Amino acid sequence: MAENQVLIRYFAAAADIIGRDEETITFTVSPSLGDLQEQLLLQYGRGIAQLLAVSAFLVGGELTRDPAHPISAKVDVLPPFSGG
């Protein structure tokens, strides 16, 4: 069974909640964005749930919130940003 390693990069509030800027998560199947969100909830608990609900995800240069969207080598977790 092939393993799929995905680099997850966290920005702004996501990095603050997770406590790091990036990590690698290994999946035993070809993962979807929904699989990633489920794994993050398992690892980090309810504290991350609200953030995931309002975040967008950059996957292969495409911005998405679709849980069925397949993910590959890298995903950026982008919470809402506010500018000045």
C-alpha positions in Angstrom: 0.0 0.0 0.0 1.5 3.3 -1.1 1.7 6.2 1.4 0.9 9.7 0.4 2.9 12.4 2.2 1.3 15.9 2.1 3.1 19.0 3.3 0.6 21.2 5.1 1.6 24.9 5.5 -0.3 27.1 8.0 -0.7 30.8 7.8 -1.8 33.6 10.3 -4.3 32.3 12.8 -3.9 28.7 11.6 -0.2 28.8 12.5 -1.0 30.3 15.9 -3.5 27.6 16.7 -1.4 24.7 15.4 1.7 26.1 16.9 3.9 25.7 13.8 4.1 26.9 10.2 4.1 23.5 8.6 4.0 19.8 9.0 3.9 16.7 6.9 0.9 14.3 7.3 1.0 10.8 5.8 -2.1 9.2 4.4 -2.5 5.6 3.4 -5.0 6.5 0.6 -5.1 9.2 -2.0 -6.5 11.9 0.2 -9.2 14.6 -0.4 -9.5 17.9 1.3 -12.2 16.4 3.6 -9.7 13.7 4.6 -7.2 16.4 5.6 -9.8 18.3 7.6 -10.8 15.2 9.4 -7.2 14.4 10.3 -6.6 17.9 11.5 -9.7 17.7 13.8 -8.4 14.3 15.2 -5.0 15.8 15.9 -5.9 19.2 17.2 -9.4 18.8 18.5 -12.3 21.3 18.5 -10.0 24.3 18.8 -9.3 24.0 15.1 -12.8 23.3 13.9 -14.1 26.8 13.7 -10.9 28.0 11.9 -11.2 25.2 9.3 -14.9 26.1 8.7 -13.9 29.6 7.5 -10.5 28.8 5.9 -9.7 28.4 2.2 -7.2 25.9 1.0 -4.7 26.3 -1.8 -4.2 23.0 -3.5 -2.0 22.8 -6.7 -2.4 26.5 -7.3 -6.2 26.3 -7.0 -8.2 27.9 -4.1 -10.9 25.6 -2.8 -13.2 24.7 0.1 -14.6 21.6 -1.6 -14.1 18.6 0.7 -14.1 16.2 -2.3 -11.2 18.0 -3.9 -8.2 15.7 -4.2 -5.0 16.9 -2.5 -1.4 16.0 -3.4 2.0 17.1 -2.3 1.2 20.5 -0.7 -1.8 22.3 0.8 -1.8 25.8 2.3 -4.4 26.5 5.0 -5.5 30.1 4.6 -7.7 31.5 7.3 -9.4 34.8 6.6 -6.9 37.7 6.5 -7.6 41.3 7.3 -5.5 44.1 5.9 -4.7 47.6 6.9 
